[in-house]
Amino acid sequence: MTTINTSRTTRPFNLDVGKTRKANAKVTTNTAYKIGDLLSVSAANVLTHAADASTWSVICGATLTAAEATIAAANNTEIPIYIEGIYSVESVSISGTALATNQYAAARAQATQNKIELAKV
């Protein structure tokens, strides 16, 4: 059984819980995921990490190690993803690495197309 950790101990992430919308998607084997990672979703509903701040469609809603993701993928276990809402641009990341300030504009522009707001607080 895969345990999904959803706690967050850094900057505020979700800025308006009332506007949050979630869905679920499958993970890729041997890939670590962190809450706040910017992800892309394939036509098969499988998550991959965004290549950069301008090529993402959803935000990761769970933290998994690569080993946990491999088990989850083998069991077809899906993890939560955020598909709408208001989140702090300072709290999102690409493959677990926080965005640099020069990436904020690209991430925020993409967020607008995804019905997500990345606010700077």
Contact map, one row per residue, 1 for C-alpha under 8 A:
1110000000000000000000000000000000000000000000000000000000000000000000110000000000000000000000000000000000000000000000000
1111000000000000000000000000000000000000000000000000000000000000000100110000100000000000000000000000000000000000000000000
1111100000000000000000000000000000000000000000000000000000000000000100000000000000000000000000000000000000000000000000000
0111110000000000000000000000000000000000000000000000000000000111000000000000001000000000000000000000000000000000000000000
0011111000000000000000000000000000000000000000000000000000000111000000000000000000000000000000000000000000000000000000000
0001111100000000000000000000000000100000000000000000000000001110000000000000000000000000000000000000000000000000000000000
0000111110000000000000000000000000000000000000000000000000000000000000000000000000000000000000000000000000000000000000000
0000011111000000000000000000000000100000000000000000000000000000000000000000000000000000000000000000000000000000000000000
0000001111100000000000000000000000000000000000000000000000000000000000000000000000000000000000000000000000000000000000000
0000000111111000000000000000000000000000000000000000000000000000000000000000000000000000001000000000000000000000000000000
0000000011111000000000000000000000000000000000000000000000000000000000000000000000000000011000000000000000000000000000000
0000000001111110000000000000000000000000000000000000000000000000000000000000000000000001001000000000000000000000000000000
0000000001111110000000000000000000010000000000000000000000000000000000000000000000000011001100000000000000000000000000000
0000000000011111100100000000000000000000000000000000000000000000000000000000000000001111000000000000000000000000000000000
0000000000011111100000000000000000000000000000000000000000000000000000000000000000000111000000000000000000000000000000000
0000000000000111111100000000000000000000000000000000000000000000000000000000000000001110000000000000000000000000000000000
0000000000000111111100000000000000000000000000000000000000000000000000000000000000001000000000000000000000000000000000000
0000000000000001111100000000000000000000000000000000000000000000000000000000000000000000000000000000000000000000000000000
0000000000000001111110000000000000000000000000000000000000000000000000000000000000011100000000000000000000000000000000000
0000000000000101111111000000000000000000000000000000000000000000000000000000000001111100000000000000000000000000000000000
0000000000000000001111100000000000000000000000000000000000000000000000000000000001111000000000000000000000000000000000000
0000000000000000000111110000000000000000000000000000000000000000000000000000000111110000000000000000000000000000000000000
0000000000000000000011111000000000000000000000000000000000000000000000000000000111100000000000000000000000000000000000000
0000000000000000000001111100000000000000000000000000000000000000000000000000011110000000000000000000000000000000000000000
0000000000000000000000111110000000000000100011100000000000000000000000000000011110000000000000000000000000000000000000000
0000000000000000000000011111000000000000000011100000000000000000000000011001111000000000000000000000000000000000000000000
0000000000000000000000001111101000000000000001110000000000000000000011011000111000000000000000000000000000000000000000000
0000000000000000000000000111111000000000000001110000000000000000000011001000000000000000000000000000000000000000000000000
0000000000000000000000000011111000000000000000000000000000000000011011111100000000000000000000000000000000000000000000000
0000000000000000000000000001111100000000000000000000000000000000011011000000000000000000000000000000000000000000000000000
0000000000000000000000000011111110000000000000000000000000000000111011000000000000000000000000000000000000000000000000000
0000000000000000000000000000011111000000000000000000000000000011111010000000000000000000000000100000000000000000000000000
0000000000000000000000000000001111101000000000000000000000010111110010000000000000000000000000110000000000000000000000000
0000000000000000000000000000000111111000000000000000000000011111000000000000000000000000000000110000000000000000000000000
0000010100000000000000000000000011111000000000000000000000111110000000000000000000000000000100000000000000000000000000000
0000000000001000000000000000000001111100000000000000000000111000000000000000000000000000001110010000000000000000000000000
0000000000000000000000000000000011111110000000001000000000110000000000000000000000000000000111110000000000000000000000000
0000000000000000000000000000000000011111000000001100100111110000000000000000000000000000000111100000000000000000000000000
0000000000000000000000000000000000001111100000111100000111110000000000000000000000000000000001000000000000000000000000000
0000000000000000000000000000000000000111110000111100001111000000000000000000000000000000000000000000000000000000000000000
0000000000000000000000001000000000000011111111110000000011000000000000000000000000000000000000000000000000000000000000000
0000000000000000000000000000000000000001111111110000000000000000000000000000000000000000000000000000000000000000000000000
0000000000000000000000000000000000000000111111000000000000000000000000000000000000000000000000000000000000000000000000000
0000000000000000000000000000000000000000111111000000000000000000000000000000000000000000000000000000000000000000000000000
0000000000000000000000001100000000000000111111100000000000000000000000000000000000000000000000000000000000000000000000000
0000000000000000000000001111000000000000111111110000000000000000000000000000000000000000000000000000000000000000000000000
0000000000000000000000001111000000000011110011111000000000000000000000000000000000000000000000000000000000000000000000000
0000000000000000000000000011000000000011110001111100000000000000000000000000000000000000000000000000000000000000000000000
0000000000000000000000000000000000001111000000111110000100000000000000000000000000000000000001100000000000000000000000000
0000000000000000000000000000000000000111000000011111101100000000000000000000000000000000000001100000000000000000000000000
0000000000000000000000000000000000000000000000001111101100000000000000000000000000000000000001000000000000000000000000000
0000000000000000000000000000000000000000000000000111111100000000000000000000000000000000000001000000000000000000000000000
0000000000000000000000000000000000000100000000000111111100000000000000000000000000000000000001000010001101100100000000000
0000000000000000000000000000000000000000000000000001111100000000000000000000000000000000000000000000000001101100000000000
0000000000000000000000000000000000000001000000000111111110000000000000000000000000000000000000000000000000000100000000000
0000000000000000000000000000000000000111000000001111111111000000000000000000000000000000000000000000000000000100000000000
0000000000000000000000000000000000000111100000000000001111100000000000000000000000100000000000000000000000000110010000000
0000000000000000000000000000000000000111100000000000000111110000000000000000000011100000000000000000000000000000010000000
0000000000000000000000000000000000111110000000000000000011111000000000000000000011100000000100000000000000000000000000000
0000000000000000000000000000000011111110000000000000000001111110000000000000000111000000000000000000000000000000000000000
0000010000000000000000000000000001110000000000000000000000111110000000000000001111000000000000000000000000000000000000000
0001110000000000000000000000000011100000000000000000000000011111000000000000001110000000000000000000000000000000000000000
0001110000000000000000000000000111100000000000000000000000011111100000000000000000000000000000000000000000000000000000000
0001100000000000000000000000000111000000000000000000000000000111111110000000000000000000000000000000000000000000000000000
0000000000000000000000000000001110000000000000000000000000000011111110000000000000000000000000000000000000000000000000000
0000000000000000000000000000111110000000000000000000000000000001111111000000000000000000000000000000000000000000000000000
0000000000000000000000000000111100000000000000000000000000000001111111100000000000000000000000000000000000000000000000000
0110000000000000000000000000000000000000000000000000000000000001111111110000000000000000000000000000000000000000000000000
0000000000000000000000000011111110000000000000000000000000000001111111111000000000000000000000000000000000000000000000000
0000000000000000000000000011111000000000000000000000000000000000011111111100000000000000000000000000000000000000000000000
1100000000000000000000000000100000000000000000000000000000000000001111111110000000000000000000000000000000000000000000000
1100000000000000000000000110100000000000000000000000000000000000000111111111110000000000000000000000000000000000000000000
0000000000000000000000000111100000000000000000000000000000000000000011111111110000000000000000000000000000000000000000000
0000000000000000000000000000100000000000000000000000000000000000000001111111100000000000000000000000000000000000000000000
0000000000000000000000000000000000000000000000000000000000000000000000111111100000000000000000000000000000000000000000000
0000000000000000000000000100000000000000000000000000000000000000000000011111110000000000000000000000000000000000000000000
0100000000000000000000000110000000000000000000000000000000000000000000011111111000000000000000000000000000000000000000000
0000000000000000000000011110000000000000000000000000000000000000000000011001111100000000000000000000000000000000000000000
0001000000000000000000011110000000000000000000000000000000001100000000000000111110000000000000000000000000000000000000000
0000000000000000000001111000000000000000000000000000000000011100000000000000011111000000000000000000000000000000000000000
0000000000000000000001111000000000000000000000000000000001111100000000000000001111100000000000000000000000000000000000000
0000000000000000000111100000000000000000000000000000000001111000000000000000000111111000000000000000000000000000000000000
0000000000000000000111100000000000000000000000000000000011100000000000000000000011111000000000000000000000000000011100000
0000000000000000001111000000000000000000000000000000000000000000000000000000000001111100000000000000000000000000011110000
0000000000000101101110000000000000000000000000000000000000000000000000000000000001111110000000000000000000000000001110000
0000000000000111001100000000000000000000000000000000000000000000000000000000000000011111000000000000000000000000000111100
0000000000001111000000000000000000000000000000000000000000000000000000000000000000001111101000000000000000000000000111100
0000000000011110000000000000000000000000000000000000000000000000000000000000000000000111111100000000000000000000000001111
0000000000000000000000000000000000000000000000000000000000000000000000000000000000000011111100000010000100110000000001110
0000000000100000000000000000000000000000000000000000000000000000000000000000000000000001111100000110000000000000000000011
0000000001111000000000000000000000010000000000000000000000000000000000000000000000000011111110000100000000000000000000000
0000000000001000000000000000000000111100000000000000000000100000000000000000000000000001111111000110000000000000000000000
0000000000000000000000000000000000011100000000000000000000000000000000000000000000000000001111111110000000000000000000000
0000000000000000000000000000000000001110000000001111100000000000000000000000000000000000000111111110000000000000000000000
0000000000000000000000000000000111001100000000001100000000000000000000000000000000000000000011111000000000000000000000000
0000000000000000000000000000000011011000000000000000000000000000000000000000000000000000000011111100000000000000000000000
0000000000000000000000000000000000000000000000000000000000000000000000000000000000000000000011111110000000000000000000000
0000000000000000000000000000000000000000000000000000000000000000000000000000000000000000011111011111000000000000000000000
0000000000000000000000000000000000000000000000000000100000000000000000000000000000000000110111001111111100000000000000000
0000000000000000000000000000000000000000000000000000000000000000000000000000000000000000000000000111111100000000000000000
0000000000000000000000000000000000000000000000000000000000000000000000000000000000000000000000000011111100000000000000000
0000000000000000000000000000000000000000000000000000000000000000000000000000000000000000000000000011111110000000000000000
0000000000000000000000000000000000000000000000000000100000000000000000000000000000000000000000000011111111100000000000000
0000000000000000000000000000000000000000000000000000100000000000000000000000000000000000100000000011111111110000000000000
0000000000000000000000000000000000000000000000000000000000000000000000000000000000000000000000000000011111111000000000000
0000000000000000000000000000000000000000000000000000110000000000000000000000000000000000000000000000001111111100000000000
0000000000000000000000000000000000000000000000000000110000000000000000000000000000000000100000000000001111111110000001000
0000000000000000000000000000000000000000000000000000000000000000000000000000000000000000100000000000000111111111000011100
0000000000000000000000000000000000000000000000000000010000000000000000000000000000000000000000000000000011111111100000000
0000000000000000000000000000000000000000000000000000111110000000000000000000000000000000000000000000000001111111110000000
0000000000000000000000000000000000000000000000000000000010000000000000000000000000000000000000000000000000111111111111000
0000000000000000000000000000000000000000000000000000000000000000000000000000000000000000000000000000000000011111111110000
0000000000000000000000000000000000000000000000000000000000000000000000000000000000000000000000000000000000001111111100000
0000000000000000000000000000000000000000000000000000000011000000000000000000000000110000000000000000000000000111111100000
0000000000000000000000000000000000000000000000000000000000000000000000000000000000111000000000000000000000000011111110000
0000000000000000000000000000000000000000000000000000000000000000000000000000000000111110000000000000000000000011111111000
0000000000000000000000000000000000000000000000000000000000000000000000000000000000011110000000000000000000010011001111100
0000000000000000000000000000000000000000000000000000000000000000000000000000000000000111100000000000000000110010000111110
0000000000000000000000000000000000000000000000000000000000000000000000000000000000000111100000000000000000010000000011111
0000000000000000000000000000000000000000000000000000000000000000000000000000000000000001110000000000000000000000000001111
0000000000000000000000000000000000000000000000000000000000000000000000000000000000000001010000000000000000000000000000111
